[in-house]
Amino acid sequence: MDVRRRPVKHQSHPRSVKQHTDGELLKPHNQLKASDALPLPLYLTNGLFFTMFFSVMYFLLHRWREKIRNSVPLHVVTLSELAALVSLIASFIYLLGFFGIDFVQSIIRPSPDSWEMEDENSEQLMIDEDKPIKPCGQALIPHIMTTKPTADVAKEKKKPSPTIEHTSEEDEEIVKMVVKGSIPSYALESKLGDCKRAAAVRREALQRITGKSLSGLPLDGFDYDSILGQCCEMPVGYVQIPVGIAGPLLLNGTQFSVPMATTEGCLVASTNRGCKAIFASGGATCILLKDGMTRAPVVRFGSAKRAAELKQFLEDPMNFDTLAVVFNKSSRFGRLQSIRCAIAGKNLYIRFCCSTGDAMGMNMVSKGVQNVLDFLQTDYPDMDVMGISGNYCSDKKPAAVNWIEGRGKSVVCEAVINEEVVEKVLKTTVAALVELNMLKNLTGSAMAGALGGFNAHASNIVSAVYLATGQDPAQNIESSHCITMMEAVNDGKDLHVSVTMPSIEVGTVGGGTQLASQSACLNLLGVKGASTDEPGSNSRVLATIVAGSVLAGELSLMAALAAGQLVKSHMKYNRSTRDMTKLTSS
């Protein structure tokens, strides 16, 4: 005899009790209520706590009135009053959290009548003795509150999450509207709600407007949501730059594999050779001299005298603490370090310098500067703020003020390269390197009137590391300020080489550092994100890595020049062997 139960159709009241195979009565999952956990019926429990709440409240008010009449301090309580306070708090918590729970459940769940109407059209619910019913506790998840039967819910759980698909006809209409100008290109992300779709539509509209193809520019494979509102506006694709690895660079006792994003042949190979020479000689040492980002607004007065008065006020050490408090309130990490002023007639340029943690810090210091300017406006109402930046900072421009005072991280990196390493790895001599450095990097740069450019090619390495790690590539200008020194030591046998870089501007949070590719490169260096142990240490380590990489690059290029290898190496490694005529014809 087949003991299996036949499929039961939901024609009876859905709240009916079903019997399990072992005779145990089970409630349907949709009948579970939070009040089932209470020891008494809900209305009795509510009534009990209602009575306790008002009775205790009346008792306490009566006692407090007597204390006021008898001039007894209210904070002096008896044991009965203490018990009453505990009862008052307990009853209040219960009433706040549990009273009216049936009313809330009636709103969330449909009525039994609606269940019956829904069940008339539902599929048959199969109950098989071979498939044990799961305990009710495993079904207490939000989806049981829906009006669909349990079988329907199980089917829906197997289906993939719905996705919104847009037809080509819809995109075509949007493209036409962008071409006509009825929809601004910059507004596609907000109107479509899909960053990748917006980039694709913008790309197609651009091709139609210009009549030029963008077929070689990749579109797929990039997270366009990650750049919205922070990295790049109106994207139509992304540019691929190969990333090579130089190293290991032995710096301050730690080995680093340095990522370099570049399209220049020989650059990674040359830097790698310099890293090899440094490693074979025991490594390099890098010291941080200063860490402070700057911003310099320009303000104007009616006279030079008033501008001088403000200059004296700002540079007075007695006022620094007050200004620091105003400046520092904009950030947890921004801390004012110094204020320097310069006057040009009745115009005053105020150079603020502050620490910025692991961020590069331009936005951070700008907020602090704005706080100070607002504060000064009260005592100097005739001060006219002409611009939050007056180029005395100086940002993304070659400037003597950065070369002299520094901006961002100021570092010096040095190494002693053994004579044997110079000859076997660098293929030259110590004397040749020292003489070439004097004639090229020092005298030659002076003849050219160089500003911070007393080096062979520091900007090459800085740019490559910046692109790989998500730094602002425009800040390569001041970050590449570098003077390379070479000197024979140990009776002329060994080479002491150093690079001094006063304005390396880097960060490990914010900007392009949070993009997936750049974040991976930072992770490779062990400086990804903000340091939890010592705020600012990750960005400082990154600055030393940049200087150490520059040291390696300077060593290798100067050796190639001294040995006459530059042209030969570029002809070997920096020339394509492919037949471009075939590629063009195809």
C-alpha positions as a Python dict, from the first residue, in 0.01 Angstrom:
ca = {
    (1, 'M'): (0, 0, 0),
    (2, 'D'): (137, 336, -98),
    (3, 'V'): (161, 544, 217),
    (4, 'R'): (258, 865, 40),
    (5, 'R'): (18, 1148, 69),
    (6, 'R'): (-146, 1275, -241),
    (7, 'P'): (-95, 1633, -348),
    (8, 'V'): (-319, 1862, -150),
    (9, 'K'): (-477, 2161, -316),
    (10, 'H'): (-518, 2475, -106),
    (11, 'Q'): (-897, 2486, -100),
    (12, 'S'): (-935, 2493, 274),
    (13, 'H'): (-841, 2783, 500),
    (14, 'P'): (-468, 2840, 459),
    (15, 'R'): (-426, 2874, 832),
    (16, 'S'): (-539, 2521, 894),
    (17, 'V'): (-304, 2304, 1094),
    (18, 'K'): (-120, 2030, 899),
    (19, 'Q'): (-12, 1704, 1062),
    (20, 'H'): (343, 1574, 1020),
    (21, 'T'): (422, 1209, 954),
    (22, 'D'): (509, 1144, 1319),
    (23, 'G'): (184, 1290, 1440),
    (24, 'E'): (335, 1618, 1554),
    (25, 'L'): (128, 1923, 1480),
    (26, 'L'): (305, 2189, 1277),
    (27, 'K'): (197, 2541, 1204),
    (28, 'P'): (244, 2668, 851),
    (29, 'H'): (546, 2895, 820),
    (30, 'N'): (330, 3193, 742),
    (31, 'Q'): (152, 3156, 1078),
    (32, 'L'): (458, 3218, 1299),
    (33, 'K'): (431, 3530, 1514),
    (34, 'A'): (682, 3699, 1739),
    (35, 'S'): (426, 3684, 2020),
    (36, 'D'): (447, 3303, 2015),
    (37, 'A'): (767, 3333, 2218),
    (38, 'L'): (589, 3507, 2510),
    (39, 'P'): (489, 3299, 2815),
    (40, 'L'): (139, 3459, 2832),
    (41, 'P'): (-105, 3564, 2564),
    (42, 'L'): (-12, 3895, 2411),
    (43, 'Y'): (-305, 4092, 2549),
    (44, 'L'): (-231, 3976, 2905),
    (45, 'T'): (137, 4060, 2875),
    (46, 'N'): (59, 4403, 2737),
    (47, 'G'): (-191, 4468, 3010),
    (48, 'L'): (55, 4362, 3281),
    (49, 'F'): (326, 4600, 3158),
    (50, 'F'): (74, 4881, 3105),
    (51, 'T'): (-36, 4852, 3468),
    (52, 'M'): (324, 4835, 3592),
    (53, 'F'): (426, 5142, 3391),
    (54, 'F'): (151, 5374, 3514),
    (55, 'S'): (153, 5244, 3872),
    (56, 'V'): (528, 5292, 3910),
    (57, 'M'): (509, 5634, 3745),
    (58, 'Y'): (238, 5744, 3991),
    (59, 'F'): (439, 5611, 4285),
    (60, 'L'): (758, 5796, 4182),
    (61, 'L'): (579, 6124, 4114),
    (62, 'H'): (413, 6104, 4455),
    (63, 'R'): (747, 6039, 4634),
    (64, 'W'): (928, 6316, 4444),
    (65, 'R'): (656, 6565, 4540),
    (66, 'E'): (701, 6475, 4906),
    (67, 'K'): (1080, 6520, 4877),
    (68, 'I'): (1038, 6863, 4724),
    (69, 'R'): (807, 6969, 5006),
    (70, 'N'): (1048, 6840, 5272),
    (71, 'S'): (1361, 6979, 5097),
    (72, 'V'): (1507, 6632, 5051),
    (73, 'P'): (1753, 6597, 4755),
    (74, 'L'): (1597, 6405, 4465),
    (75, 'H'): (1911, 6201, 4405),
    (76, 'V'): (1877, 6039, 4749),
    (77, 'V'): (1667, 5730, 4677),
    (78, 'T'): (1541, 5449, 4897),
    (79, 'L'): (1538, 5081, 4807),
    (80, 'S'): (1172, 5095, 4709),
    (81, 'E'): (1232, 5396, 4487),
    (82, 'L'): (1526, 5221, 4321),
    (83, 'A'): (1312, 4914, 4251),
    (84, 'A'): (1042, 5141, 4111),
    (85, 'L'): (1291, 5305, 3875),
    (86, 'V'): (1408, 4966, 3747),
    (87, 'S'): (1046, 4858, 3693),
    (88, 'L'): (969, 5183, 3511),
    (89, 'I'): (1263, 5138, 3273),
    (90, 'A'): (1181, 4771, 3210),
    (91, 'S'): (814, 4840, 3134),
    (92, 'F'): (902, 5134, 2911),
    (93, 'I'): (1147, 4923, 2708),
    (94, 'Y'): (886, 4650, 2666),
    (95, 'L'): (611, 4887, 2559),
    (96, 'L'): (845, 5066, 2319),
    (97, 'G'): (967, 4746, 2157),
    (98, 'F'): (674, 4504, 2174),
    (99, 'F'): (345, 4679, 2228),
    (100, 'G'): (122, 4670, 1927),
    (101, 'I'): (319, 4392, 1758),
    (102, 'D'): (1, 4231, 1627),
    (103, 'F'): (-93, 4560, 1463),
    (104, 'V'): (248, 4584, 1294),
    (105, 'Q'): (223, 4225, 1174),
    (106, 'S'): (-122, 4288, 1031),
    (107, 'I'): (23, 4570, 820),
    (108, 'I'): (319, 4367, 695),
    (109, 'R'): (120, 4051, 621),
    (110, 'P'): (-200, 4031, 414),
    (111, 'S'): (-522, 3921, 575),
    (112, 'P'): (-635, 3554, 577),
    (113, 'D'): (-903, 3635, 323),
    (114, 'S'): (-646, 3758, 74),
    (115, 'W'): (-450, 3439, 128),
    (116, 'E'): (-756, 3234, 39),
    (117, 'M'): (-809, 3433, -281),
    (118, 'E'): (-445, 3388, -380),
    (119, 'D'): (-453, 3017, -305),
    (120, 'E'): (-742, 2959, -543),
    (121, 'N'): (-505, 3020, -837),
    (122, 'S'): (-188, 2872, -685),
    (123, 'E'): (-23, 2550, -788),
    (124, 'Q'): (-57, 2231, -588),
    (125, 'L'): (165, 2208, -284),
    (126, 'M'): (348, 1875, -279),
    (127, 'I'): (421, 1720, 60),
    (128, 'D'): (638, 1411, 31),
    (129, 'E'): (720, 1191, 330),
    (130, 'D'): (1053, 1105, 165),
    (131, 'K'): (1151, 1474, 185),
    (132, 'P'): (1141, 1584, 551),
    (133, 'I'): (997, 1921, 629),
    (134, 'K'): (1257, 2174, 739),
    (135, 'P'): (1225, 2314, 1090),
    (136, 'C'): (1028, 2635, 1102),
    (137, 'G'): (1327, 2828, 1225),
    (138, 'Q'): (1502, 2776, 893),
    (139, 'A'): (1220, 2948, 708),
    (140, 'L'): (1210, 3267, 915),
    (141, 'I'): (1346, 3495, 645),
    (142, 'P'): (1181, 3798, 487),
    (143, 'H'): (1057, 3618, 176),
    (144, 'I'): (793, 3425, 376),
    (145, 'M'): (593, 3744, 409),
    (146, 'T'): (503, 3739, 40),
    (147, 'T'): (161, 3635, -81),
    (148, 'K'): (291, 3360, -310),
    (149, 'P'): (281, 2994, -201),
    (150, 'T'): (590, 2823, -70),
    (151, 'A'): (639, 2623, -391),
    (152, 'D'): (642, 2944, -596),
    (153, 'V'): (900, 3096, -363),
    (154, 'A'): (1126, 2793, -404),
    (155, 'K'): (1101, 2821, -782),
    (156, 'E'): (1186, 3191, -774),
    (157, 'K'): (1495, 3127, -559),
    (158, 'K'): (1637, 2912, -839),
    (159, 'K'): (1592, 3186, -1098),
    (160, 'P'): (1877, 3435, -1152),
    (161, 'S'): (1823, 3789, -1034),
    (162, 'P'): (1639, 3994, -1296),
    (163, 'T'): (1849, 4227, -1509),
    (164, 'I'): (1731, 4528, -1701),
    (165, 'E'): (1813, 4490, -2068),
    (166, 'H'): (1800, 4785, -2300),
    (167, 'T'): (1723, 4726, -2664),
    (168, 'S'): (1934, 4873, -2938),
    (169, 'E'): (1631, 5075, -3046),
    (170, 'E'): (1625, 5253, -2709),
    (171, 'D'): (1997, 5330, -2723),
    (172, 'E'): (1964, 5445, -3082),
    (173, 'E'): (1701, 5700, -2984),
    (174, 'I'): (1923, 5829, -2703),
    (175, 'V'): (2223, 5854, -2936),
    (176, 'K'): (2017, 6061, -3180),
    (177, 'M'): (1907, 6292, -2898),
    (178, 'V'): (2270, 6341, -2788),
    (179, 'V'): (2376, 6417, -3146),
    (180, 'K'): (2093, 6669, -3181),
    (181, 'G'): (2185, 6828, -2847),
    (182, 'S'): (1854, 6765, -2675),
    (183, 'I'): (2036, 6553, -2413),
    (184, 'P'): (2373, 6686, -2287),
    (185, 'S'): (2651, 6431, -2311),
    (186, 'Y'): (2760, 6500, -1953),
    (187, 'A'): (2412, 6414, -1820),
    (188, 'L'): (2393, 6058, -1957),
    (189, 'E'): (2505, 5890, -1632),
    (190, 'S'): (2235, 6061, -1427),
    (191, 'K'): (1962, 6009, -1688),
    (192, 'L'): (2038, 5645, -1769),
    (193, 'G'): (2152, 5529, -1425),
    (194, 'D'): (2406, 5299, -1591),
    (195, 'C'): (2764, 5427, -1624),
    (196, 'K'): (2880, 5172, -1881),
    (197, 'R'): (2572, 5222, -2096),
    (198, 'A'): (2625, 5597, -2075),
    (199, 'A'): (2985, 5557, -2193),
    (200, 'A'): (2872, 5339, -2486),
    (201, 'V'): (2601, 5586, -2591),
    (202, 'R'): (2840, 5881, -2559),
    (203, 'R'): (3102, 5696, -2760),
    (204, 'E'): (2863, 5624, -3047),
    (205, 'A'): (2734, 5982, -3047),
    (206, 'L'): (3091, 6114, -3058),
    (207, 'Q'): (3175, 5895, -3356),
    (208, 'R'): (2873, 6026, -3545),
    (209, 'I'): (2943, 6389, -3460),
    (210, 'T'): (3311, 6376, -3553),
    (211, 'G'): (3293, 6119, -3828),
    (212, 'K'): (3595, 5946, -3672),
    (213, 'S'): (3614, 5586, -3551),
    (214, 'L'): (3712, 5487, -3196),
    (215, 'S'): (3741, 5118, -3277),
    (216, 'G'): (4089, 5091, -3123),
    (217, 'L'): (3982, 5239, -2791),
    (218, 'P'): (3859, 4967, -2550),
    (219, 'L'): (3518, 5005, -2387),
    (220, 'D'): (3451, 4673, -2214),
    (221, 'G'): (3643, 4546, -1914),
    (222, 'F'): (3641, 4866, -1709),
    (223, 'D'): (3444, 4964, -1398),
    (224, 'Y'): (3292, 5297, -1499),
    (225, 'D'): (3104, 5326, -1170),
    (226, 'S'): (3437, 5359, -988),
    (227, 'I'): (3527, 5684, -1164),
    (228, 'L'): (3188, 5856, -1146),
    (229, 'G'): (3218, 6196, -983),
    (230, 'Q'): (3581, 6157, -881),
    (231, 'C'): (3827, 6053, -1152),
    (232, 'C'): (3707, 6127, -1503),
    (233, 'E'): (3400, 6287, -1659),
    (234, 'M'): (3225, 6188, -1983),
    (235, 'P'): (3426, 5868, -2045),
    (236, 'V'): (3414, 5692, -2383),
    (237, 'G'): (3665, 5416, -2302),
    (238, 'Y'): (4003, 5372, -2144),
    (239, 'V'): (4366, 5376, -2256),
    (240, 'Q'): (4583, 5071, -2209),
    (241, 'I'): (4935, 5130, -2077),
    (242, 'P'): (5159, 4827, -2017),
    (243, 'V'): (5296, 4785, -1665),
    (244, 'G'): (5644, 4642, -1614),
    (245, 'I'): (5821, 4546, -1293),
    (246, 'A'): (6166, 4667, -1191),
    (247, 'G'): (6348, 4514, -900),
    (248, 'P'): (6381, 4390, -646),
    (249, 'L'): (6478, 4733, -514),
    (250, 'L'): (6652, 4691, -178),
    (251, 'L'): (6560, 5005, 13),
    (252, 'N'): (6601, 5061, 387),
    (253, 'G'): (6639, 4686, 433),
    (254, 'T'): (6316, 4600, 250),
    (255, 'Q'): (6278, 4460, -100),
    (256, 'F'): (6023, 4620, -335),
    (257, 'S'): (5906, 4511, -679),
    (258, 'V'): (5838, 4847, -843),
    (259, 'P'): (5549, 4870, -1097),
    (260, 'M'): (5614, 5110, -1385),
    (261, 'A'): (5347, 5203, -1643),
    (262, 'T'): (5515, 5327, -1959),
    (263, 'T'): (5523, 5301, -2335),
    (264, 'E'): (5896, 5381, -2361),
    (265, 'G'): (6121, 5092, -2447),
    (266, 'C'): (6431, 5031, -2232),
    (267, 'L'): (6297, 5234, -1937),
    (268, 'V'): (6192, 4938, -1721),
    (269, 'A'): (6496, 4735, -1827),
    (270, 'S'): (6731, 5022, -1745),
    (271, 'T'): (6574, 5084, -1406),
    (272, 'N'): (6587, 4714, -1336),
    (273, 'R'): (6962, 4714, -1406),
    (274, 'G'): (7006, 5000, -1159),
    (275, 'C'): (6808, 4804, -898),
    (276, 'K'): (7040, 4509, -957),
    (277, 'A'): (7347, 4725, -899),
    (278, 'I'): (7201, 4868, -578),
    (279, 'F'): (7099, 4523, -453),
    (280, 'A'): (7445, 4378, -522),
    (281, 'S'): (7604, 4662, -325),
    (282, 'G'): (7395, 4615, -11),
    (283, 'G'): (7095, 4834, -86),
    (284, 'A'): (7006, 5201, -66),
    (285, 'T'): (6906, 5423, 225),
    (286, 'C'): (6630, 5682, 199),
    (287, 'I'): (6554, 5952, 457),
    (288, 'L'): (6239, 6162, 475),
    (289, 'L'): (6331, 6525, 538),
    (290, 'K'): (5991, 6692, 537),
    (291, 'D'): (5625, 6605, 482),
    (292, 'G'): (5384, 6889, 411),
    (293, 'M'): (5143, 6986, 132),
    (294, 'T'): (5097, 7355, 49),
    (295, 'R'): (4825, 7586, -76),
    (296, 'A'): (4867, 7961, -123),
    (297, 'P'): (4565, 8186, -173),
    (298, 'V'): (4602, 8544, -294),
    (299, 'V'): (4416, 8824, -116),
    (300, 'R'): (4397, 9193, -200),
    (301, 'F'): (4363, 9503, 19),
    (302, 'G'): (4308, 9869, -50),
    (303, 'S'): (4668, 9947, 40),
    (304, 'A'): (5004, 9778, 78),
    (305, 'K'): (5003, 9883, 444),
    (306, 'R'): (4697, 9668, 519),
    (307, 'A'): (4850, 9375, 335),
    (308, 'A'): (5166, 9411, 546),
    (309, 'E'): (4958, 9420, 864),
    (310, 'L'): (4799, 9087, 780),
    (311, 'K'): (5142, 8943, 689),
    (312, 'Q'): (5277, 9040, 1030),
    (313, 'F'): (4971, 8891, 1201),
    (314, 'L'): (4995, 8558, 1016),
    (315, 'E'): (5370, 8517, 1069),
    (316, 'D'): (5358, 8610, 1438),
    (317, 'P'): (5429, 8290, 1640),
    (318, 'M'): (5186, 8412, 1907),
    (319, 'N'): (4894, 8372, 1662),
    (320, 'F'): (4991, 8034, 1516),
    (321, 'D'): (4804, 7819, 1770),
    (322, 'T'): (4479, 8005, 1709),
    (323, 'L'): (4513, 7974, 1332),
    (324, 'A'): (4605, 7605, 1365),
    (325, 'V'): (4286, 7530, 1558),
    (326, 'V'): (4079, 7699, 1287),
    (327, 'F'): (4270, 7523, 1009),
    (328, 'N'): (4268, 7174, 1164),
    (329, 'K'): (3893, 7151, 1224),
    (330, 'S'): (3835, 7055, 859),
    (331, 'S'): (4008, 6715, 881),
    (332, 'R'): (4126, 6446, 1122),
    (333, 'F'): (4462, 6426, 947),
    (334, 'G'): (4528, 6778, 821),
    (335, 'R'): (4756, 6960, 1069),
    (336, 'L'): (4889, 7307, 1001),
    (337, 'Q'): (5269, 7323, 1008),
    (338, 'S'): (5367, 7671, 892),
    (339, 'I'): (5254, 7991, 721),
    (340, 'R'): (5477, 8195, 491),
    (341, 'C'): (5372, 8518, 319),
    (342, 'A'): (5491, 8721, 22),
    (343, 'I'): (5375, 9069, -81),
    (344, 'A'): (5341, 9216, -429),
    (345, 'G'): (5212, 9570, -383),
    (346, 'K'): (4878, 9551, -207),
    (347, 'N'): (4841, 9178, -286),
    (348, 'L'): (4932, 8920, -25),
    (349, 'Y'): (5022, 8558, -106),
    (350, 'I'): (4981, 8325, 193),
    (351, 'R'): (5154, 7985, 171),
    (352, 'F'): (4997, 7736, 412),
    (353, 'C'): (5179, 7408, 473),
    (354, 'C'): (5017, 7110, 649),
    (355, 'S'): (5049, 6735, 698),
    (356, 'T'): (4785, 6529, 516),
    (357, 'G'): (4814, 6169, 639),
    (358, 'D'): (4818, 5911, 360),
    (359, 'A'): (4636, 6137, 114),
    (360, 'M'): (4817, 6355, -136),
    (361, 'G'): (4612, 6623, 35),
    (362, 'M'): (4527, 6904, -207),
    (363, 'N'): (4157, 6901, -116),
    (364, 'M'): (4237, 6863, 252),
    (365, 'V'): (4466, 7166, 268),
    (366, 'S'): (4225, 7372, 55),
    (367, 'K'): (3945, 7313, 309),
    (368, 'G'): (4170, 7423, 594),
    (369, 'V'): (4276, 7736, 403),
    (370, 'Q'): (3912, 7826, 343),
    (371, 'N'): (3844, 7797, 717),
    (372, 'V'): (4127, 8040, 796),
    (373, 'L'): (4016, 8288, 530),
    (374, 'D'): (3663, 8288, 670),
    (375, 'F'): (3807, 8342, 1018),
    (376, 'L'): (4026, 8633, 905),
    (377, 'Q'): (3737, 8803, 727),
    (378, 'T'): (3595, 8912, 1064),
    (379, 'D'): (3902, 9116, 1166),
    (380, 'Y'): (3992, 9210, 810),
    (381, 'P'): (3661, 9293, 642),
    (382, 'D'): (3845, 9486, 369),
    (383, 'M'): (4029, 9169, 262),
    (384, 'D'): (3923, 9056, -84),
    (385, 'V'): (3998, 8689, -158),
    (386, 'M'): (4100, 8684, -523),
    (387, 'G'): (4160, 8309, -545),
    (388, 'I'): (4206, 8006, -321),
    (389, 'S'): (4524, 7941, -522),
    (390, 'G'): (4758, 8222, -619),
    (391, 'N'): (5035, 8003, -773),
    (392, 'Y'): (5265, 8063, -476),
    (393, 'C'): (5187, 7702, -372),
    (394, 'S'): (5309, 7605, -638),
    (395, 'D'): (5110, 7319, -792),
    (396, 'K'): (5187, 7147, -1125),
    (397, 'K'): (5437, 7411, -1234),
    (398, 'P'): (5815, 7432, -1206),
    (399, 'A'): (5883, 7677, -923),
    (400, 'A'): (6184, 7777, -717),
    (401, 'V'): (5972, 7788, -401),
    (402, 'N'): (5918, 7412, -424),
    (403, 'W'): (6285, 7353, -506),
    (404, 'I'): (6393, 7554, -200),
    (405, 'E'): (6122, 7493, 63),
    (406, 'G'): (5982, 7163, -60),
    (407, 'R'): (5627, 7047, -120),
    (408, 'G'): (5476, 6710, -37),
    (409, 'K'): (5752, 6471, 70),
    (410, 'S'): (6113, 6590, 71),
    (411, 'V'): (6353, 6295, 60),
    (412, 'V'): (6717, 6211, -1),
    (413, 'C'): (6825, 5865, -115),
    (414, 'E'): (7182, 5734, -128),
    (415, 'A'): (7381, 5421, -201),
    (416, 'V'): (7746, 5316, -226),
    (417, 'I'): (7806, 5105, -538),
    (418, 'N'): (8109, 4878, -522),
    (419, 'E'): (8376, 4915, -788),
    (420, 'E'): (8325, 4556, -899),
    (421, 'V'): (7951, 4614, -945),
    (422, 'V'): (8016, 4933, -1143),
    (423, 'E'): (8238, 4743, -1382),
    (424, 'K'): (8045, 4415, -1414),
    (425, 'V'): (7682, 4532, -1390),
    (426, 'L'): (7699, 4892, -1511),
    (427, 'K'): (7981, 4824, -1759),
    (428, 'T'): (8171, 5146, -1682),
    (429, 'T'): (8409, 5297, -1425),
    (430, 'V'): (8364, 5508, -1114),
    (431, 'A'): (8579, 5791, -1255),
    (432, 'A'): (8379, 5804, -1579),
    (433, 'L'): (8048, 5828, -1389),
    (434, 'V'): (8171, 6105, -1157),
    (435, 'E'): (8307, 6314, -1444),
    (436, 'L'): (7997, 6271, -1662),
    (437, 'N'): (7766, 6362, -1373),
    (438, 'M'): (7958, 6687, -1316),
    (439, 'L'): (7956, 6784, -1683),
    (440, 'K'): (7602, 6674, -1764),
    (441, 'N'): (7377, 6688, -1458),
    (442, 'L'): (7544, 6983, -1283),
    (443, 'T'): (7725, 7205, -1534),
    (444, 'G'): (7508, 7127, -1834),
    (445, 'S'): (7186, 7189, -1641),
    (446, 'A'): (7324, 7516, -1507),
    (447, 'M'): (7412, 7625, -1861),
    (448, 'A'): (7053, 7554, -1963),
    (449, 'G'): (6916, 7753, -1669),
    (450, 'A'): (6744, 7443, -1534),
    (451, 'L'): (6507, 7474, -1238),
    (452, 'G'): (6523, 7156, -1033),
    (453, 'G'): (6645, 6960, -1333),
    (454, 'F'): (6996, 6865, -1224),
    (455, 'N'): (6949, 6501, -1315),
    (456, 'A'): (6953, 6263, -1611),
    (457, 'H'): (6589, 6157, -1641),
    (458, 'A'): (6415, 6157, -1301),
    (459, 'S'): (6080, 6247, -1459),
    (460, 'N'): (6089, 5924, -1661),
    (461, 'I'): (6076, 5707, -1351),
    (462, 'V'): (5845, 5938, -1156),
    (463, 'S'): (5588, 5941, -1437),
    (464, 'A'): (5597, 5563, -1480),
    (465, 'V'): (5549, 5494, -1108),
    (466, 'Y'): (5283, 5765, -1081),
    (467, 'L'): (5075, 5617, -1364),
    (468, 'A'): (5100, 5268, -1218),
    (469, 'T'): (5000, 5370, -864),
    (470, 'G'): (4721, 5618, -942),
    (471, 'Q'): (4899, 5945, -865),
    (472, 'D'): (4822, 6272, -1042),
    (473, 'P'): (5050, 6256, -1348),
    (474, 'A'): (5053, 6636, -1380),
    (475, 'Q'): (5236, 6660, -1048),
    (476, 'N'): (5530, 6488, -1212),
    (477, 'I'): (5645, 6845, -1289),
    (478, 'E'): (5743, 6942, -936),
    (479, 'S'): (5783, 6583, -813),
    (480, 'S'): (6069, 6534, -1062),
    (481, 'H'): (6275, 6814, -908),
    (482, 'C'): (6597, 6624, -840),
    (483, 'I'): (6969, 6682, -807),
    (484, 'T'): (7187, 6376, -870),
    (485, 'M'): (7526, 6368, -700),
    (486, 'M'): (7808, 6121, -768),
    (487, 'E'): (8139, 6105, -582),
    (488, 'A'): (8425, 5859, -562),
    (489, 'V'): (8476, 5721, -209),
    (490, 'N'): (8697, 5464, -35),
    (491, 'D'): (9013, 5591, -204),
    (492, 'G'): (8835, 5632, -534),
    (493, 'K'): (8737, 5269, -562),
    (494, 'D'): (8364, 5290, -492),
    (495, 'L'): (8087, 5523, -606),
    (496, 'H'): (7866, 5724, -370),
    (497, 'V'): (7549, 5822, -555),
    (498, 'S'): (7252, 6018, -421),
    (499, 'V'): (6932, 6185, -539),
    (500, 'T'): (6774, 6472, -345),
    (501, 'M'): (6407, 6528, -428),
    (502, 'P'): (6236, 6808, -230),
    (503, 'S'): (5880, 6783, -363),
    (504, 'I'): (5749, 6429, -419),
    (505, 'E'): (5369, 6456, -411),
    (506, 'V'): (5209, 6116, -356),
    (507, 'G'): (4921, 5957, -171),
    (508, 'T'): (4784, 5607, -112),
    (509, 'V'): (4418, 5705, -68),
    (510, 'G'): (4184, 5910, -283),
    (511, 'G'): (4191, 5995, -651),
    (512, 'G'): (4315, 5727, -887),
    (513, 'T'): (4459, 5512, -608),
    (514, 'Q'): (4120, 5349, -551),
    (515, 'L'): (4087, 5216, -907),
    (516, 'A'): (4134, 4842, -937),
    (517, 'S'): (4455, 4839, -1144),
    (518, 'Q'): (4628, 5114, -950),
    (519, 'S'): (4515, 4967, -620),
    (520, 'A'): (4672, 4635, -720),
    (521, 'C'): (5006, 4807, -785),
    (522, 'L'): (4993, 4979, -446),
    (523, 'N'): (4915, 4645, -288),
    (524, 'L'): (5222, 4497, -459),
    (525, 'L'): (5433, 4761, -286),
    (526, 'G'): (5258, 4701, 48),
    (527, 'V'): (5129, 5057, 77),
    (528, 'K'): (4767, 5019, -32),
    (529, 'G'): (4516, 5247, 143),
    (530, 'A'): (4558, 5432, 470),
    (531, 'S'): (4786, 5305, 743),
    (532, 'T'): (4594, 5211, 1057),
    (533, 'D'): (4902, 5191, 1279),
    (534, 'E'): (5064, 5521, 1184),
    (535, 'P'): (4861, 5761, 966),
    (536, 'G'): (5072, 5888, 678),
    (537, 'S'): (5333, 5611, 686),
    (538, 'N'): (5211, 5442, 366),
    (539, 'S'): (5242, 5758, 158),
    (540, 'R'): (5584, 5830, 308),
    (541, 'V'): (5707, 5481, 217),
    (542, 'L'): (5574, 5531, -136),
    (543, 'A'): (5773, 5856, -162),
    (544, 'T'): (6091, 5672, -62),
    (545, 'I'): (6017, 5403, -323),
    (546, 'V'): (5985, 5673, -588),
    (547, 'A'): (6322, 5821, -485),
    (548, 'G'): (6488, 5479, -473),
    (549, 'S'): (6358, 5399, -820),
    (550, 'V'): (6489, 5732, -948),
    (551, 'L'): (6827, 5648, -798),
    (552, 'A'): (6829, 5319, -988),
    (553, 'G'): (6726, 5489, -1310),
    (554, 'E'): (6991, 5758, -1278),
    (555, 'L'): (7263, 5500, -1216),
    (556, 'S'): (7175, 5291, -1518),
    (557, 'L'): (7127, 5575, -1767),
    (558, 'M'): (7445, 5755, -1662),
    (559, 'A'): (7634, 5427, -1696),
    (560, 'A'): (7490, 5374, -2044),
    (561, 'L'): (7595, 5725, -2146),
    (562, 'A'): (7943, 5687, -1999),
    (563, 'A'): (7995, 5356, -2178),
    (564, 'G'): (7841, 5475, -2505),
    (565, 'Q'): (7561, 5217, -2483),
    (566, 'L'): (7256, 5444, -2507),
    (567, 'V'): (7201, 5442, -2883),
    (568, 'K'): (7290, 5073, -2913),
    (569, 'S'): (7042, 4970, -2641),
    (570, 'H'): (6760, 5178, -2784),
    (571, 'M'): (6816, 5038, -3131),
    (572, 'K'): (6805, 4688, -2982),
    (573, 'Y'): (6511, 4719, -2743),
    (574, 'N'): (6315, 5025, -2855),
    (575, 'R'): (6250, 4934, -3218),
    (576, 'S'): (5969, 4714, -3344),
    (577, 'T'): (6071, 4422, -3568),
    (578, 'R'): (5725, 4382, -3716),
    (579, 'D'): (5657, 4467, -4080),
    (580, 'M'): (5428, 4770, -4047),
    (581, 'T'): (5341, 4764, -4419),
    (582, 'K'): (5163, 4434, -4373),
    (583, 'L'): (4975, 4565, -4073),
    (584, 'T'): (4872, 4874, -4267),
    (585, 'S'): (4757, 4680, -4570),
    (586, 'S'): (4558, 4439, -4357),
}
